[in-house]
């Protein structure tokens, strides 16, 4: 009974102090409220409308398909000051690959010091409670699409009782192939937190499953403006609408704002700023939570390694044609196609590696052809005669035979010089 009362106290605190998604009670109440805490100060500052906008390491939370749109390796660390003594920390890392990306995420939420009471109402001292999530994700990049999946391990500790669970996400993006105001239009969809739920003492509560769709206008007006809007259908709560924008005043300073409307205490204004100096970024976001107060996110990000540009539809078509030529051993055609791709996108490093491979294969292929055609010798077929298959070899052989002693020439050779005609004695020189 003592443990039950304490767990009830903790659960009530979490429900009252959690995000808007966890405000509901009754049959719709879900477990693992840490899964509702947004990751990434940039995304929070843009009104949490990040399903289609996601293209950085925080995509692990918002839409795993966005990992495939990363252009650089990235690591980020976020700290959030929340209400009623709670705190939240998060660390991410993402690595883009040639045709996709992989990433990992760790999140930890502390509920602070909570007063505990036994069945008679006597104090048993302050207690601690926490939740943690570990995520690994992978994404694939297509011609005008991307897709991704996450697997999550969840642990919660309430009233000295630990429960574990698992969940997964699946998401996708569609990219409109034509530019709009100098930018790109993306459509995104994601199903988050799919799984069986968390079980405490033989009582299983469902996960906060959420289905979202979104649209984003990316890098418009000379890469200065980003706009996004999301529509969400969370389990046990009313549907949500959110929108936001980001505007880069300069190459190193961005302003962000947005709004979340989910008919709960989680509704409210979002705002933030971003500072970027070379490969280091600092982002801050403010989130209003109605009567619950406000929260602040602070995030530090690092980008490292060679950048991987995202190829256009035309560039990806050339890449596919070049790879097909390589598989068919048409190395000369592959070399020309890779060279065209390098001219269109000089920073796409794999193309330089491919063209070196194609040129080496082409050189080997040509050497084999010359050796096979110009140096073949088969006495059974040619009667012991050396036969040059190339006209250039015939000309070279004729030049070499001029002035060569008759005995050294191949018998019956058509290029052998004719015998000299004997001259009369009276025409020969001498005294």
C-alpha positions as CSV (number, residue, x, y, z in Angstrom):
1,X,0.0,0.0,0.0
2,X,2.8,2.3,0.8
3,X,4.4,1.9,-2.6
4,X,1.0,2.3,-4.3
5,X,0.4,5.7,-2.6
6,X,3.9,6.9,-3.5
7,X,3.5,5.8,-7.1
8,X,0.2,7.6,-7.3
9,X,1.8,10.8,-6.0
10,X,4.5,10.6,-8.6
11,X,2.1,9.7,-11.4
12,X,-0.1,12.7,-10.5
13,X,3.0,15.0,-10.4
14,X,4.1,13.8,-13.8
15,X,0.7,14.2,-15.3
16,X,0.3,17.8,-14.0
17,X,3.9,18.8,-14.8
18,X,4.3,17.0,-18.1
19,X,3.8,18.3,-21.6
20,X,0.4,19.0,-23.1
21,X,0.3,15.6,-24.6
22,X,0.3,14.0,-21.2
23,X,-2.3,16.3,-19.6
24,X,-5.2,13.9,-20.3
25,X,-6.4,11.5,-17.6
26,X,-8.7,8.5,-17.4
27,X,-8.8,5.9,-20.2
28,X,-6.6,7.9,-22.5
29,X,-3.7,8.3,-20.1
30,X,-0.4,7.0,-21.5
31,X,2.9,6.0,-20.0
32,X,6.5,7.0,-20.8
33,X,5.8,10.8,-20.8
34,X,9.5,11.4,-21.6
35,X,8.6,10.4,-25.2
36,X,6.5,13.6,-25.4
37,X,9.4,16.0,-24.7
38,X,10.6,17.5,-27.9
39,X,14.3,17.3,-28.8
40,X,16.2,20.2,-30.5
41,X,16.0,23.8,-29.6
42,X,15.6,24.8,-33.3
43,X,12.6,22.5,-33.7
44,X,11.0,23.8,-30.4
45,X,11.5,27.4,-31.5
46,X,9.7,26.7,-34.8
47,X,6.6,25.7,-33.0
48,X,7.4,22.0,-32.9
49,X,6.3,21.8,-36.5
50,X,9.2,19.7,-37.7
51,X,7.8,16.6,-39.3
52,X,8.8,17.7,-42.9
53,X,11.3,20.3,-41.8
54,X,13.6,17.8,-40.0
55,X,17.0,17.6,-41.7
56,X,19.4,17.6,-38.8
57,X,20.4,15.3,-36.0
58,X,17.1,16.0,-34.0
59,X,15.3,14.1,-36.8
60,X,15.8,11.1,-34.6
61,X,12.9,12.5,-32.5
62,X,10.7,14.2,-35.0
63,X,11.0,12.1,-38.2
64,X,13.7,9.5,-38.7
65,X,13.5,10.1,-42.5
66,X,15.0,13.5,-42.0
67,X,18.3,11.8,-41.0
68,X,18.9,11.0,-44.7
69,X,18.8,14.8,-45.5
70,X,21.7,15.6,-43.3
71,X,24.7,17.0,-45.1
72,X,27.3,16.8,-42.3
73,X,28.1,14.7,-39.4
74,X,26.6,16.3,-36.3
75,X,26.5,15.9,-32.5
76,X,24.3,17.9,-30.2
77,X,23.8,18.3,-26.5
78,X,20.6,19.9,-25.0
79,X,19.6,20.9,-21.5
80,X,16.1,21.9,-20.6
81,X,14.9,23.8,-17.5
82,X,11.3,22.7,-17.0
83,X,8.6,23.5,-14.5
84,X,8.1,22.2,-10.9
85,X,11.7,21.2,-10.5
86,X,12.0,18.9,-13.5
87,X,14.9,18.8,-15.9
88,X,15.7,17.1,-19.2
89,X,18.9,16.3,-20.9
90,X,19.5,14.9,-24.4
91,X,22.5,13.9,-26.5
92,X,22.4,13.1,-30.3
93,X,24.8,12.0,-32.9
94,X,24.1,11.6,-36.7
95,X,26.4,10.4,-39.5
96,X,25.3,10.8,-43.1
97,X,26.2,8.0,-45.6
98,X,26.2,8.0,-49.3
99,X,22.6,7.0,-49.7
100,X,21.2,7.6,-46.2
101,X,22.3,8.1,-42.6
102,X,22.5,6.5,-39.1
103,X,22.2,8.1,-35.7
104,X,21.7,7.6,-32.0
105,X,20.1,9.5,-29.1
106,X,20.0,9.4,-25.3
107,X,17.5,11.3,-23.2
108,X,17.1,11.5,-19.5
109,X,14.4,13.2,-17.4
110,X,14.6,13.8,-13.7
111,X,11.4,14.6,-11.8
112,X,13.3,16.2,-9.0
113,X,12.7,15.6,-5.3
114,X,9.2,14.4,-4.6
115,X,7.6,14.0,-1.2
116,X,6.5,10.5,-0.3
117,X,3.9,9.3,2.2
118,X,2.8,6.0,3.6
119,X,-0.7,4.6,3.9
120,X,-1.4,6.6,7.1
121,X,-0.3,9.8,5.6
122,X,3.0,10.0,7.4
123,X,6.0,11.4,5.5
124,X,8.6,8.9,4.4
125,X,11.0,11.6,3.1
126,X,11.7,12.9,-0.4
127,X,12.1,10.4,-3.2
128,X,13.6,10.6,-6.7
129,X,12.1,9.4,-10.0
130,X,13.4,9.4,-13.5
131,X,12.8,8.2,-17.0
132,X,15.3,7.4,-19.8
133,X,15.2,6.6,-23.5
134,X,17.9,5.3,-25.9
135,X,17.3,5.5,-29.6
136,X,19.1,4.2,-32.7
137,X,17.9,5.1,-36.2
138,X,18.6,4.6,-39.8
139,X,17.4,6.4,-43.0
140,X,17.6,5.8,-46.7
141,X,17.7,8.5,-49.4
142,X,16.0,8.0,-52.8
143,X,15.6,10.2,-55.9
144,X,12.9,12.4,-54.4
145,X,12.1,10.6,-51.2
146,X,13.6,9.5,-47.9
147,X,12.5,6.9,-45.3
148,X,13.6,6.1,-41.8
149,X,13.0,4.0,-38.8
150,X,13.9,4.2,-35.1
151,X,14.1,1.6,-32.3
152,X,13.8,2.9,-28.7
153,X,14.5,1.3,-25.4
154,X,12.6,2.9,-22.5
155,X,13.2,2.7,-18.7
156,X,11.1,4.4,-16.0
157,X,11.7,4.4,-12.2
158,X,8.8,5.3,-10.0
159,X,8.7,4.5,-6.2
160,X,11.8,2.4,-6.4
161,X,10.1,0.2,-9.0
162,X,11.8,0.0,-12.5
163,X,9.9,-0.9,-15.7
164,X,11.3,-1.3,-19.2
165,X,9.7,-1.1,-22.6
166,X,10.4,-0.7,-26.3
167,X,9.0,1.4,-29.1
168,X,9.7,2.3,-32.7
169,X,9.0,5.1,-35.2
170,X,8.7,5.0,-38.9
171,X,8.6,8.0,-41.2
172,X,9.0,9.2,-44.7
173,X,9.5,12.4,-46.8
174,X,8.5,13.3,-50.4
175,X,10.5,16.1,-52.1
176,X,8.9,18.2,-54.8
177,X,11.3,18.1,-57.7
178,X,10.9,21.7,-58.9
179,X,12.2,24.8,-57.0
180,X,9.6,27.1,-55.4
181,X,10.8,30.7,-54.7
182,X,14.4,29.3,-54.9
183,X,13.7,26.7,-52.3
184,X,12.2,23.2,-51.9
185,X,8.8,21.9,-50.8
186,X,8.8,18.7,-48.7
187,X,5.9,16.6,-47.4
188,X,6.5,14.4,-44.3
189,X,4.6,11.8,-42.3
190,X,5.6,9.8,-39.2
191,X,4.2,7.3,-36.8
192,X,5.8,7.7,-33.4
193,X,6.0,5.5,-30.3
194,X,4.5,2.3,-31.7
195,X,4.7,-0.5,-29.2
196,X,3.0,-2.5,-26.4
197,X,3.5,0.0,-23.5
198,X,5.1,0.0,-20.1
199,X,4.1,-2.4,-17.4
200,X,4.2,-1.5,-13.6
201,X,3.3,-4.4,-11.3
202,X,1.2,-6.2,-13.8
203,X,-0.6,-3.1,-15.0
204,X,0.4,-2.1,-18.6
205,X,-0.3,1.5,-19.8
206,X,-0.1,2.3,-23.5
207,X,2.6,4.4,-25.1
208,X,1.9,8.0,-26.3
209,X,1.5,6.9,-29.9
210,X,1.3,9.8,-32.3
211,X,0.6,10.1,-36.1
212,X,1.8,13.3,-37.8
213,X,1.8,14.8,-41.3
214,X,3.6,18.0,-42.2
215,X,4.6,20.3,-45.0
216,X,7.7,22.5,-45.1
217,X,9.1,25.1,-47.5
218,X,12.9,24.8,-47.1
219,X,15.6,27.4,-47.9
220,X,13.4,29.9,-49.7
221,X,14.4,33.4,-50.6
222,X,18.1,32.7,-51.1
223,X,18.2,30.1,-48.3
224,X,17.0,32.6,-45.7
225,X,13.4,31.5,-45.0
226,X,12.0,28.2,-43.7
227,X,8.3,27.6,-43.1
228,X,6.5,24.6,-41.7
229,X,3.2,23.3,-40.5
230,X,2.2,20.0,-38.8
231,X,-1.0,18.2,-37.9
232,X,-0.9,15.5,-35.2
233,X,-3.2,12.8,-33.9
234,X,-1.9,11.7,-30.5
235,X,-3.3,8.8,-28.5
236,X,-5.7,9.9,-25.7
237,X,-5.6,13.6,-26.6
238,X,-7.2,16.1,-29.0
239,X,-5.5,16.6,-32.3
240,X,-2.8,19.2,-32.6
241,X,-1.9,21.9,-35.1
242,X,1.4,23.6,-35.0
243,X,3.3,26.0,-37.3
244,X,6.5,28.0,-37.3
245,X,9.1,29.9,-39.3
246,X,12.8,30.5,-39.3
247,X,14.5,33.5,-40.9
248,X,18.3,33.9,-41.2
249,X,19.2,37.6,-40.7
250,X,22.8,36.7,-41.7
251,X,24.9,33.6,-42.3
252,X,25.3,33.2,-38.5
253,X,22.1,34.6,-36.9
254,X,18.6,33.1,-37.1
255,X,15.3,34.1,-35.5
256,X,12.5,31.6,-34.9
257,X,8.9,31.6,-33.8
258,X,5.9,29.4,-33.8
259,X,2.7,28.3,-32.1
260,X,1.3,25.0,-30.8
261,X,-2.5,24.5,-30.5
262,X,-3.5,21.2,-28.9
263,X,-6.4,22.3,-26.6
264,X,-4.4,21.6,-23.5
265,X,-2.0,23.4,-21.2
266,X,0.7,22.6,-23.6
267,X,-0.6,25.1,-26.1
268,X,1.2,28.3,-26.5
269,X,3.8,30.4,-28.1
270,X,7.3,29.2,-29.1
271,X,10.3,31.3,-29.9
272,X,14.0,31.0,-30.2
273,X,17.3,32.2,-31.8
274,X,20.2,30.4,-33.4
275,X,23.8,31.4,-33.6
276,X,26.2,29.6,-36.0
277,X,30.0,30.2,-36.2
278,X,31.6,27.9,-38.7
279,X,30.9,24.4,-37.5
280,X,29.5,25.3,-34.0
281,X,25.9,26.2,-33.3
282,X,24.2,27.5,-30.2
283,X,20.4,27.4,-30.1
284,X,17.9,28.6,-27.5
285,X,14.1,28.1,-27.4
286,X,11.4,29.3,-25.2
287,X,8.1,27.4,-24.8
288,X,5.0,28.7,-23.0
289,X,2.9,26.1,-21.2
290,X,-0.1,28.1,-20.0
291,X,-0.6,27.9,-16.2
292,X,2.2,25.4,-15.9
293,X,4.7,28.2,-16.6
294,X,7.4,28.0,-19.2
295,X,10.4,26.0,-20.2
296,X,13.8,26.9,-21.7
297,X,16.0,24.8,-24.0
298,X,19.7,25.3,-24.5
299,X,21.5,23.4,-27.2
300,X,25.1,23.2,-28.4
301,X,25.8,21.5,-31.7
302,X,29.0,20.5,-33.6
303,X,29.3,19.7,-37.3
304,X,32.4,17.8,-38.5
305,X,33.8,15.8,-41.4
306,X,33.4,16.4,-45.1
307,X,30.0,17.8,-46.2
308,X,27.8,15.6,-48.2
309,X,25.6,17.7,-50.6
310,X,22.1,16.6,-51.3
311,X,22.0,15.9,-55.0
312,X,19.2,17.3,-57.2
313,X,16.9,14.9,-59.2
314,X,19.0,15.5,-62.3
315,X,22.2,14.9,-60.5
316,X,21.0,11.7,-59.0
317,X,19.8,10.5,-62.4
318,X,23.3,11.0,-63.8
319,X,24.8,9.1,-60.8
320,X,22.5,6.2,-61.4
321,X,23.4,6.1,-65.1
322,X,27.1,6.2,-64.3
323,X,26.8,3.3,-61.8
324,X,24.8,1.3,-64.3
325,X,27.6,1.9,-66.9
326,X,30.1,0.7,-64.3
327,X,28.2,-2.5,-63.7
328,X,28.0,-3.1,-67.5
329,X,31.8,-2.5,-67.8
330,X,31.2,0.6,-70.0
331,X,33.9,2.4,-68.2
332,X,34.5,5.1,-70.8
333,X,30.8,6.1,-70.6
334,X,30.9,6.0,-66.8
335,X,34.0,8.2,-66.7
336,X,32.2,10.9,-68.8
337,X,29.1,10.7,-66.6
338,X,31.0,11.0,-63.3
339,X,32.9,13.9,-64.8
340,X,29.6,15.7,-65.7
341,X,28.4,15.1,-62.1
342,X,31.6,16.6,-60.6
343,X,31.1,19.7,-62.8
344,X,27.5,20.1,-61.6
345,X,28.3,19.4,-57.9
346,X,32.1,19.7,-57.1
347,X,31.6,19.0,-53.4
348,X,30.1,15.6,-53.9
349,X,33.1,13.6,-52.8
350,X,31.9,10.1,-53.8
351,X,31.9,11.1,-57.5
352,X,35.6,11.8,-57.3
353,X,36.2,8.3,-55.9
354,X,34.0,6.7,-58.5
355,X,35.7,8.5,-61.4
356,X,39.1,7.3,-60.2
357,X,37.8,3.8,-60.1
358,X,36.2,4.1,-63.6
359,X,39.4,5.5,-65.1
360,X,41.5,2.7,-63.6
361,X,39.1,0.1,-64.9
362,X,39.1,1.8,-68.3
363,X,42.9,1.8,-68.5
364,X,43.0,-1.9,-67.5
365,X,40.3,-2.7,-70.1
366,X,42.2,-0.9,-72.9
367,X,45.5,-2.6,-71.9
368,X,43.9,-6.0,-72.1
369,X,42.4,-5.2,-75.5
370,X,45.8,-4.0,-76.9
371,X,47.5,-7.1,-75.5
372,X,44.8,-9.3,-76.9
373,X,44.6,-7.7,-80.4
374,X,48.2,-6.5,-81.0
375,X,50.2,-9.3,-79.5
376,X,48.3,-12.5,-80.3
377,X,50.3,-15.4,-81.7
378,X,48.8,-18.7,-82.6
379,X,50.8,-21.0,-84.9
380,X,47.8,-23.4,-85.4
381,X,45.6,-20.6,-86.7
382,X,47.9,-18.2,-88.5
383,X,50.5,-20.6,-89.8
384,X,53.2,-19.3,-87.5
385,X,52.7,-15.7,-88.7
386,X,52.3,-12.8,-86.4
387,X,49.1,-10.9,-87.3
388,X,48.5,-7.4,-86.2
389,X,44.8,-6.7,-85.7
390,X,45.2,-2.9,-85.7
391,X,46.1,-0.8,-88.8
392,X,48.5,1.2,-86.7
393,X,50.4,-2.0,-85.9
394,X,50.6,-2.8,-89.6
395,X,52.2,0.6,-90.3
396,X,54.6,0.2,-87.4
397,X,55.6,-3.3,-88.5
398,X,56.3,-2.0,-92.1
399,X,58.5,0.8,-90.8
400,X,60.5,-1.6,-88.6
401,X,61.0,-4.0,-91.5
402,X,62.7,-1.3,-93.7
403,X,66.4,-2.0,-93.5
404,X,66.0,-5.3,-91.6
405,X,68.2,-8.1,-92.9
406,X,66.2,-10.5,-95.1
407,X,67.0,-13.5,-93.0
408,X,65.5,-11.8,-90.0
409,X,62.2,-11.0,-91.7
410,X,59.3,-13.3,-91.2
411,X,59.0,-15.7,-94.2
412,X,56.2,-14.8,-96.5
413,X,55.7,-11.4,-94.9
414,X,54.0,-9.0,-97.2
415,X,56.0,-6.2,-95.8
416,X,59.4,-7.7,-96.5
417,X,61.5,-5.6,-98.9
418,X,62.0,-6.9,-102.4
419,X,65.5,-8.2,-103.3
420,X,67.8,-5.7,-104.9
421,X,68.3,-6.0,-108.7
422,X,71.9,-6.9,-109.7
423,X,73.8,-4.1,-111.5
424,X,76.0,-4.6,-114.6
425,X,79.7,-4.5,-113.8
426,X,80.2,-1.5,-116.0
427,X,77.8,0.4,-113.8
428,X,79.5,-0.4,-110.6
429,X,81.8,2.1,-109.1
430,X,85.6,1.5,-108.7
431,X,88.8,1.9,-110.6
